[in-house]
């Protein structure tokens, strides 16, 4: 799966598969005017290492600088990876990729233990990765991001095992009722 994803990224960079796919569906190759927005946002020159700070890119005068370029005033980058780069810089994007890789490795192990749950988690991970190519879903209040955290969290099965309590049930000889008896 990881090798297929790497091949897909290389094919996209080399041949522009998304452009051909979008044009075959009757849409433009600029992803509904998203690529000019992305170029304008990258032209605002933020700190490439640290970004502008957590959730602070769209504060202040930056949205007003984009006012004359588009027929609307944008309030998001319409790309989760670009949004992360603008607010958290290269460090934020690397941490995001690390989170995806760690989640993938947890899911890979889960595919052998509980295939149905692992398959659900893997499908949702792929959906989150692809969805954020054209939408900014890596936001704190996004329901999609919240569900991603649920699938990214690994629940150890060893800690969920029920231990035997010191109080056991014993049968009373005088009656057929169950009574509590102290364990040994």
CORTA-V581571 format. One line per field, one symbol per residue. phi: phi as a letter, one per 20 degrees, with the letter a starting at -180 (. if undefined). psi: psi as a letter, one per 20 degrees, with the letter a starting at -180 (. if undefined). burial: b if it has 16 or more other C-alpha atoms within 10 Angstrom, else e. A space follows every 50 residues. Layout:
BEGIN
phi=???
psi=???
burial=???
END
This chain:
BEGIN
phi=.ffffffffffffedmffffffffendfeellmeffffffffffleffed meogldfeenegfffefefdfcdfcbelafffffffedmfffffffffff fffffffgfffeecfffffffffffffffffffdcededfdefffffgff fffedffffefeefffedecefffceeececfff
psi=ghhhgghggghghgilhhghgghhjjrrijllkhhhgghhhhiimrohgi biqpkjhjqbighhhjgigriroqjrikohghggghhiahggghhgghgg ghgghghghhhhgnggghggggghggggghhjhiqnilqhjphhhghghg hhppophhiippqpqiprpqpphhrjqpqpqpr.
burial=eeeeeeeeeeeeeeeeeeeeeeeeeeeebeeeebbebeebbeeeebeeeb bbbeeebbeeeeeeebeeeeeeebebbbbbbbbbbbbbbbebbeeeeeeb eebbebbbebbeeeeeebeebbebbeebeebbebbbbbeeeeebeeebee bbeeeeeeeeeeeeeeeeeeeeeeeeeeeeeeee
END
